[in-house]
Amino acid sequence: MSAADTGPLLEVDGLDVCFFTRAGVVKAVRGVSFDVHRGETLGLVGESGSGKSVTSLAILGLLQPPGRVTGGEIRWKGRSVVGRGGAKLAKRIRGHELAVVFQDPMTSLNPLFTVRAQIAEVLRHHLGMSRRQADERVVELLDLVGIPAPRARADAYPHELSGGQRQRVLIAMALACEPELLIADEPTTALDVTIQAQILELIAEIQERLGLAVLLITHDLGVVAGVCKRVAVMYGGKIMEQGSAEQIFHRPAHPYTRGLLRSTPRVDVVLPRLVGIDGMPPDLIAPPPGCPFQPRCDVASAQCAEMPALERDEEGREVACWHASDRDPLRAGDEHAPVV
């Protein structure tokens, strides 16, 4: 068995992404590192503007000017997908070995073509199927993602489907070539809570059936708690904390992670009020020196003017904070501790 078969599917190492605008250079992603292994689900969590979706676009090779990768490395099965040579590899694997589900199915699907035509195009382009083979495979895929009467629905236009059905179509399209890694970028944002649960259950079921790896990008900690085994928390273009779901949810070490958990609604207890995080996310044209969370942090000190390294502790958790061990972790009895 080769190293490519035993190592991570995806490695992101020190990734930097900048957008060169008239207002200045936006440092959207700064030194981000993580990996995704076969069959696992990694949750990438953070507020809007933290750099999650930009990271996914860089991985997929879909960054458009004025954005570009300015540093670091992205490797797929050990091979770089950054730079001129890597761009060819990224184009070849995108949609085939590496697939994506975007957050808004209405803007991701072409309103002028039927569901059958749009999924069949993927099959014919990547797998070289005949029209007849592609048509039959479309019906199989729609059945796989739980769309009722798949043969009839295949000839529907996007506007004739519900929001949940459109999202299932996108998942079917992403699974058409049996990829090894599925990037789900806020896949439940535009859906009501009942449909959200169905979509997440569907992704988990398909992952188990097909052995997929999943990179789940979301701002919703409830989504992560129910689906992911590992979690990486992003803020200000950087990863603040990374570890198992149990570590992140029951023993958060970074003040930002604790703030996210305390501002998350609970259904099992009645809280007098949610505890929000004061302040605003940093301006990434002129980010603060040192830790980007420093201006909003309730335990910040002068030492935080220098950015701490993302260090691994004895439990395997990685934290970028000078004061990670200064406060007791959330405990099971804490009214703000989440339920996983």
N, C-alpha and C positions, 0 to 999 in steps of 0.2 A: 504494500500500500504506500503510495507516495505521500510526501509532506502536504501536498495540496488536499489530499483526501482526509488527513488526520488533523490538520490545523484549522483555524477559523475560516469560515467562508468569506467573511468581510473583515478587513482591518482598516481602521481609520487612525492615523498616527500623526499627531501634531498639526491637524488641518487648520489652515487659515483661509478665509474667504473675505474679499473686500469688494465693495461697490464704489466705483469711481464716479462721483456725481459732481455737479457744479457747486453744491454746497460744501463739498469736502469728501474725503475718503471714509466710507462707512465700514468699520471693522466688524463685520457681522458675525464671523466665526473666528475664534482666537485660540489656537493650540488645542483643539478638541481631539481626544483619543478614546476609542472604544473598539470592541470587536464583537462580532456576532457568530456564534457557532451553529453547526447543523442541528436543526430540530428545536432550537430554543426560541423564546420570545424575549426580546429586550425592549423595555419601555424607555423612550426618550421624552422627558417631562420638563415643562417650564412654562412661564408666562408667554403671552404673545410678544414677539420681538426678541426672544432669547436666542434665536439662531437655529431652531430645530428644523424647520422646513428648508432653510438654506443649506443646511448640512445634507439633507436628503437629496436636494437638487444637485449638489456637488457630487454625491455618490453616483447618481444616475447619469452624470455628464450632461445635465440639462440647464446649467447656468447660462444665462444670456447676458450680453453686454448691457450695462456697465459692470456686471459682476464677473469675477473670475477667482480661481484658486491661486493664492499668492504664496502658499507655503504648505509644508507637510506632505503627507502621502495617503493615498487610498489604494488598497490592494484587494483584488478579488481572487481568491484561491492562490494567494501569493504573488500575483502579477499586478503591476501598477496600472491604474486606469487614469492617471494624471499625466498631463503633457500631451505632445503631439502623437506619440506612439500609443499612449494609453487611451486617447480619445477613440481610436479605431476599435480597441478592445471593448470600451464602454458601449459603443454603438452596436457591436455585435452581440453582446450579452444582454443589453437592455430589452426587456419584453420577452426574452427567451429564458435566460438563467436567472435574471433579476427583474422583478416586476413591481409595479406600484399601483396603489389605489389612492386616488386623491380625495379631498374632503367634500367637494361639491359635485355630485354626479351630473347635475343639470348643465354645468359648464364644461364637464369633461367628455360628455357624449355629444356627438354631432346631431342636431335636431333634424337634419335633412335626410338622414339615412336610418334604416331599420336596425333593430338590435342584431338581426342575423347578419346584415351586411358589415356592421362594424366589428363583430367578433370574428367573422369569417375572414376579414382582411388580415387580422393578426395571424390566423392559422395558415393562410396561403402565403403570406410574406415570410414568416419565420420557418414554417415546416414544409412548405411546398406542396400543400394538399390540393387536390382537385376541387372544383366547386361542389361536387356531390359529397366528397369526403368532409369538406369543411361544413357544409350544411348539416350533416348528421352529427358532427362533433359539436356544433353550436347547441343543438337540442340536448345533447348529453351534458354539456356544461351548465346550461340553464337548469336542468334537472338537479345537477350536483349542488347548486347554490340555493335550491329550494323554491324556485319560481314555479307556481302552479301552471298547468297546461303549457309546458315549455314549447311545444311545437307551434301553438297558436301565438304565444307571446313573442316568439322569435321574429315574427313579421310586424310587431308593433313598433311605433316610433317612440322616442324617449318621453315625449309629453303625454303619451297614453298610459304611462306607468306611474305608480306611486313613488314617493321618495325612497322608500325602503327597497322597492323592486329595482329602481335605477341603481342603487348602491350595489345590489346583488349582481346586476349586469356588469358593473365595473369589476367586481370580484371575479366573475366568470371570465371576463376578458383578460384579467391579470393572470388567471390560472390556465389560460388556453394552452400555453406551451410548457406546462408543468415546470414552473421555475423552482429554484432551490431556495430563494430568498424573496419574501414578499414585504415591501415597504408600504405600510398603511399610514398615510399622513392624515391625521384627524378624520378617520373614516366614519365617525358617528356625529360629527358636529352639527350637521343640518337636519338631524333626525330627532323625533320625539323619543322619550326615554324607553318606551316599550320596544320600538324598532331598534334603538341603540343596543339593547340587550340581545335582541335576535341576531343582529349583525355580528356582535362580539362572539356570541355562541357559535355562529356559523364559521367565523374565522378560526376559532379554537378547534372546532370539529374537523374542518378541512385540514388544519395543520397536523392534527393527530393522524388523520387518514393518509395524508400524502407525505408526511415527514418534513414539512416546510419549516424553514427558519423564518421568523417574523420580526421586523423592526417596527414597533408601534409608536408613532409620534402623536403626542396628545398633551393638552393642558389639564386634562381631567384625571385627577388622582384616583377617583373611583374606578375608572376604566382600567387603569394600571393595576390596581389592587386585585382585581378579579381575573386578570389575564396573564400578567408578566411574572417571570421568575427572577429576572434581574432588571434593575432600574438605574438609569443615569439621569441626574438632575442638572439642567442647564440654566444659566442665568448670565445675561450680558455677554453672550457669545462664548462662554466658557462652561466646562463641566465642573460643578461645585462638589458633587458627591456621586458615588457609584457603588452599588452593592446589590445584595439579594433583596427581594421584595420584603422579606421579613425584617432585615436590618433597616431598610429605609423607612418602613411604616411603623415599626415598633421601637426602634432605637436610632432615630435620626440623629446624625452628628453635626450637620451644618445648620447654622441659624436660618438660612433660607429654606431648607427642607422643612424645618420645624414650623416656620411661618406659613408655608403652603399647607401643611397638615392642619394647622390651627384655623385656617381660613376656609376649610372644606366643610360643607354641611354634613350633618350626621342624621341618619334615620332611626338609629337604635336608642338615642338619648335626646332629651330636650335641653338645648343649650340656651342660656339667657341671651347671648348674642355671639356672632362670629367675631373672631379676633383677626382683623385685617393687618396687612403689612403697610406701614406708613411709607409715604414717599412714592416716587415713580421710578420705573426702570431707567438705566443709564442711557445717556446720549452716546451712541456708538461712533459718532464722528469725533467726539472728544471724551472718551470714557475716562472715568476717574482713575488716578494712579492706584496701583495695588489692587485689592479685592474690589470687584465691581459692586458687591453688595454692601460695602462699607457705609455709604451714606444712609442706608435704611436699617442697618444692623443695630440691635440693642445691646450687643456685647463688644462692639468695635473698640479698638484701642489704636494708639499711635503706630503700633506694629503692623496694623492692617494697611498702612500706606505702601507696604511691599506685598506683592502677590505671593501667597504661599504656594508651594508645589502640591500637586495632587498626589498625596502619599498613601500608601497601603498600610493598613493596620494588621494586627495579628489575626483578625477574623476574615481578612481578605477584602474588606471594604476600603474604598479610596475616598479621601476627603481633602479638599483644599481649604483649610481654615486654621488660623493660628489658635483659635479658641475651641476647637472641636471637642476637647475633653474637659472644658471648663464648666459644663452644665450637665445635670443629670438627664438621661434620655427620657423620652415619653414612656410611661409605664402603662400596663394594661388597665390600671384603675384610673388613669388620667382621663378626664371627661373629653379631652381633645384627641386622645389616642385613637387611631383609626381601626376599623375592623377589616381584616384581610380574609 
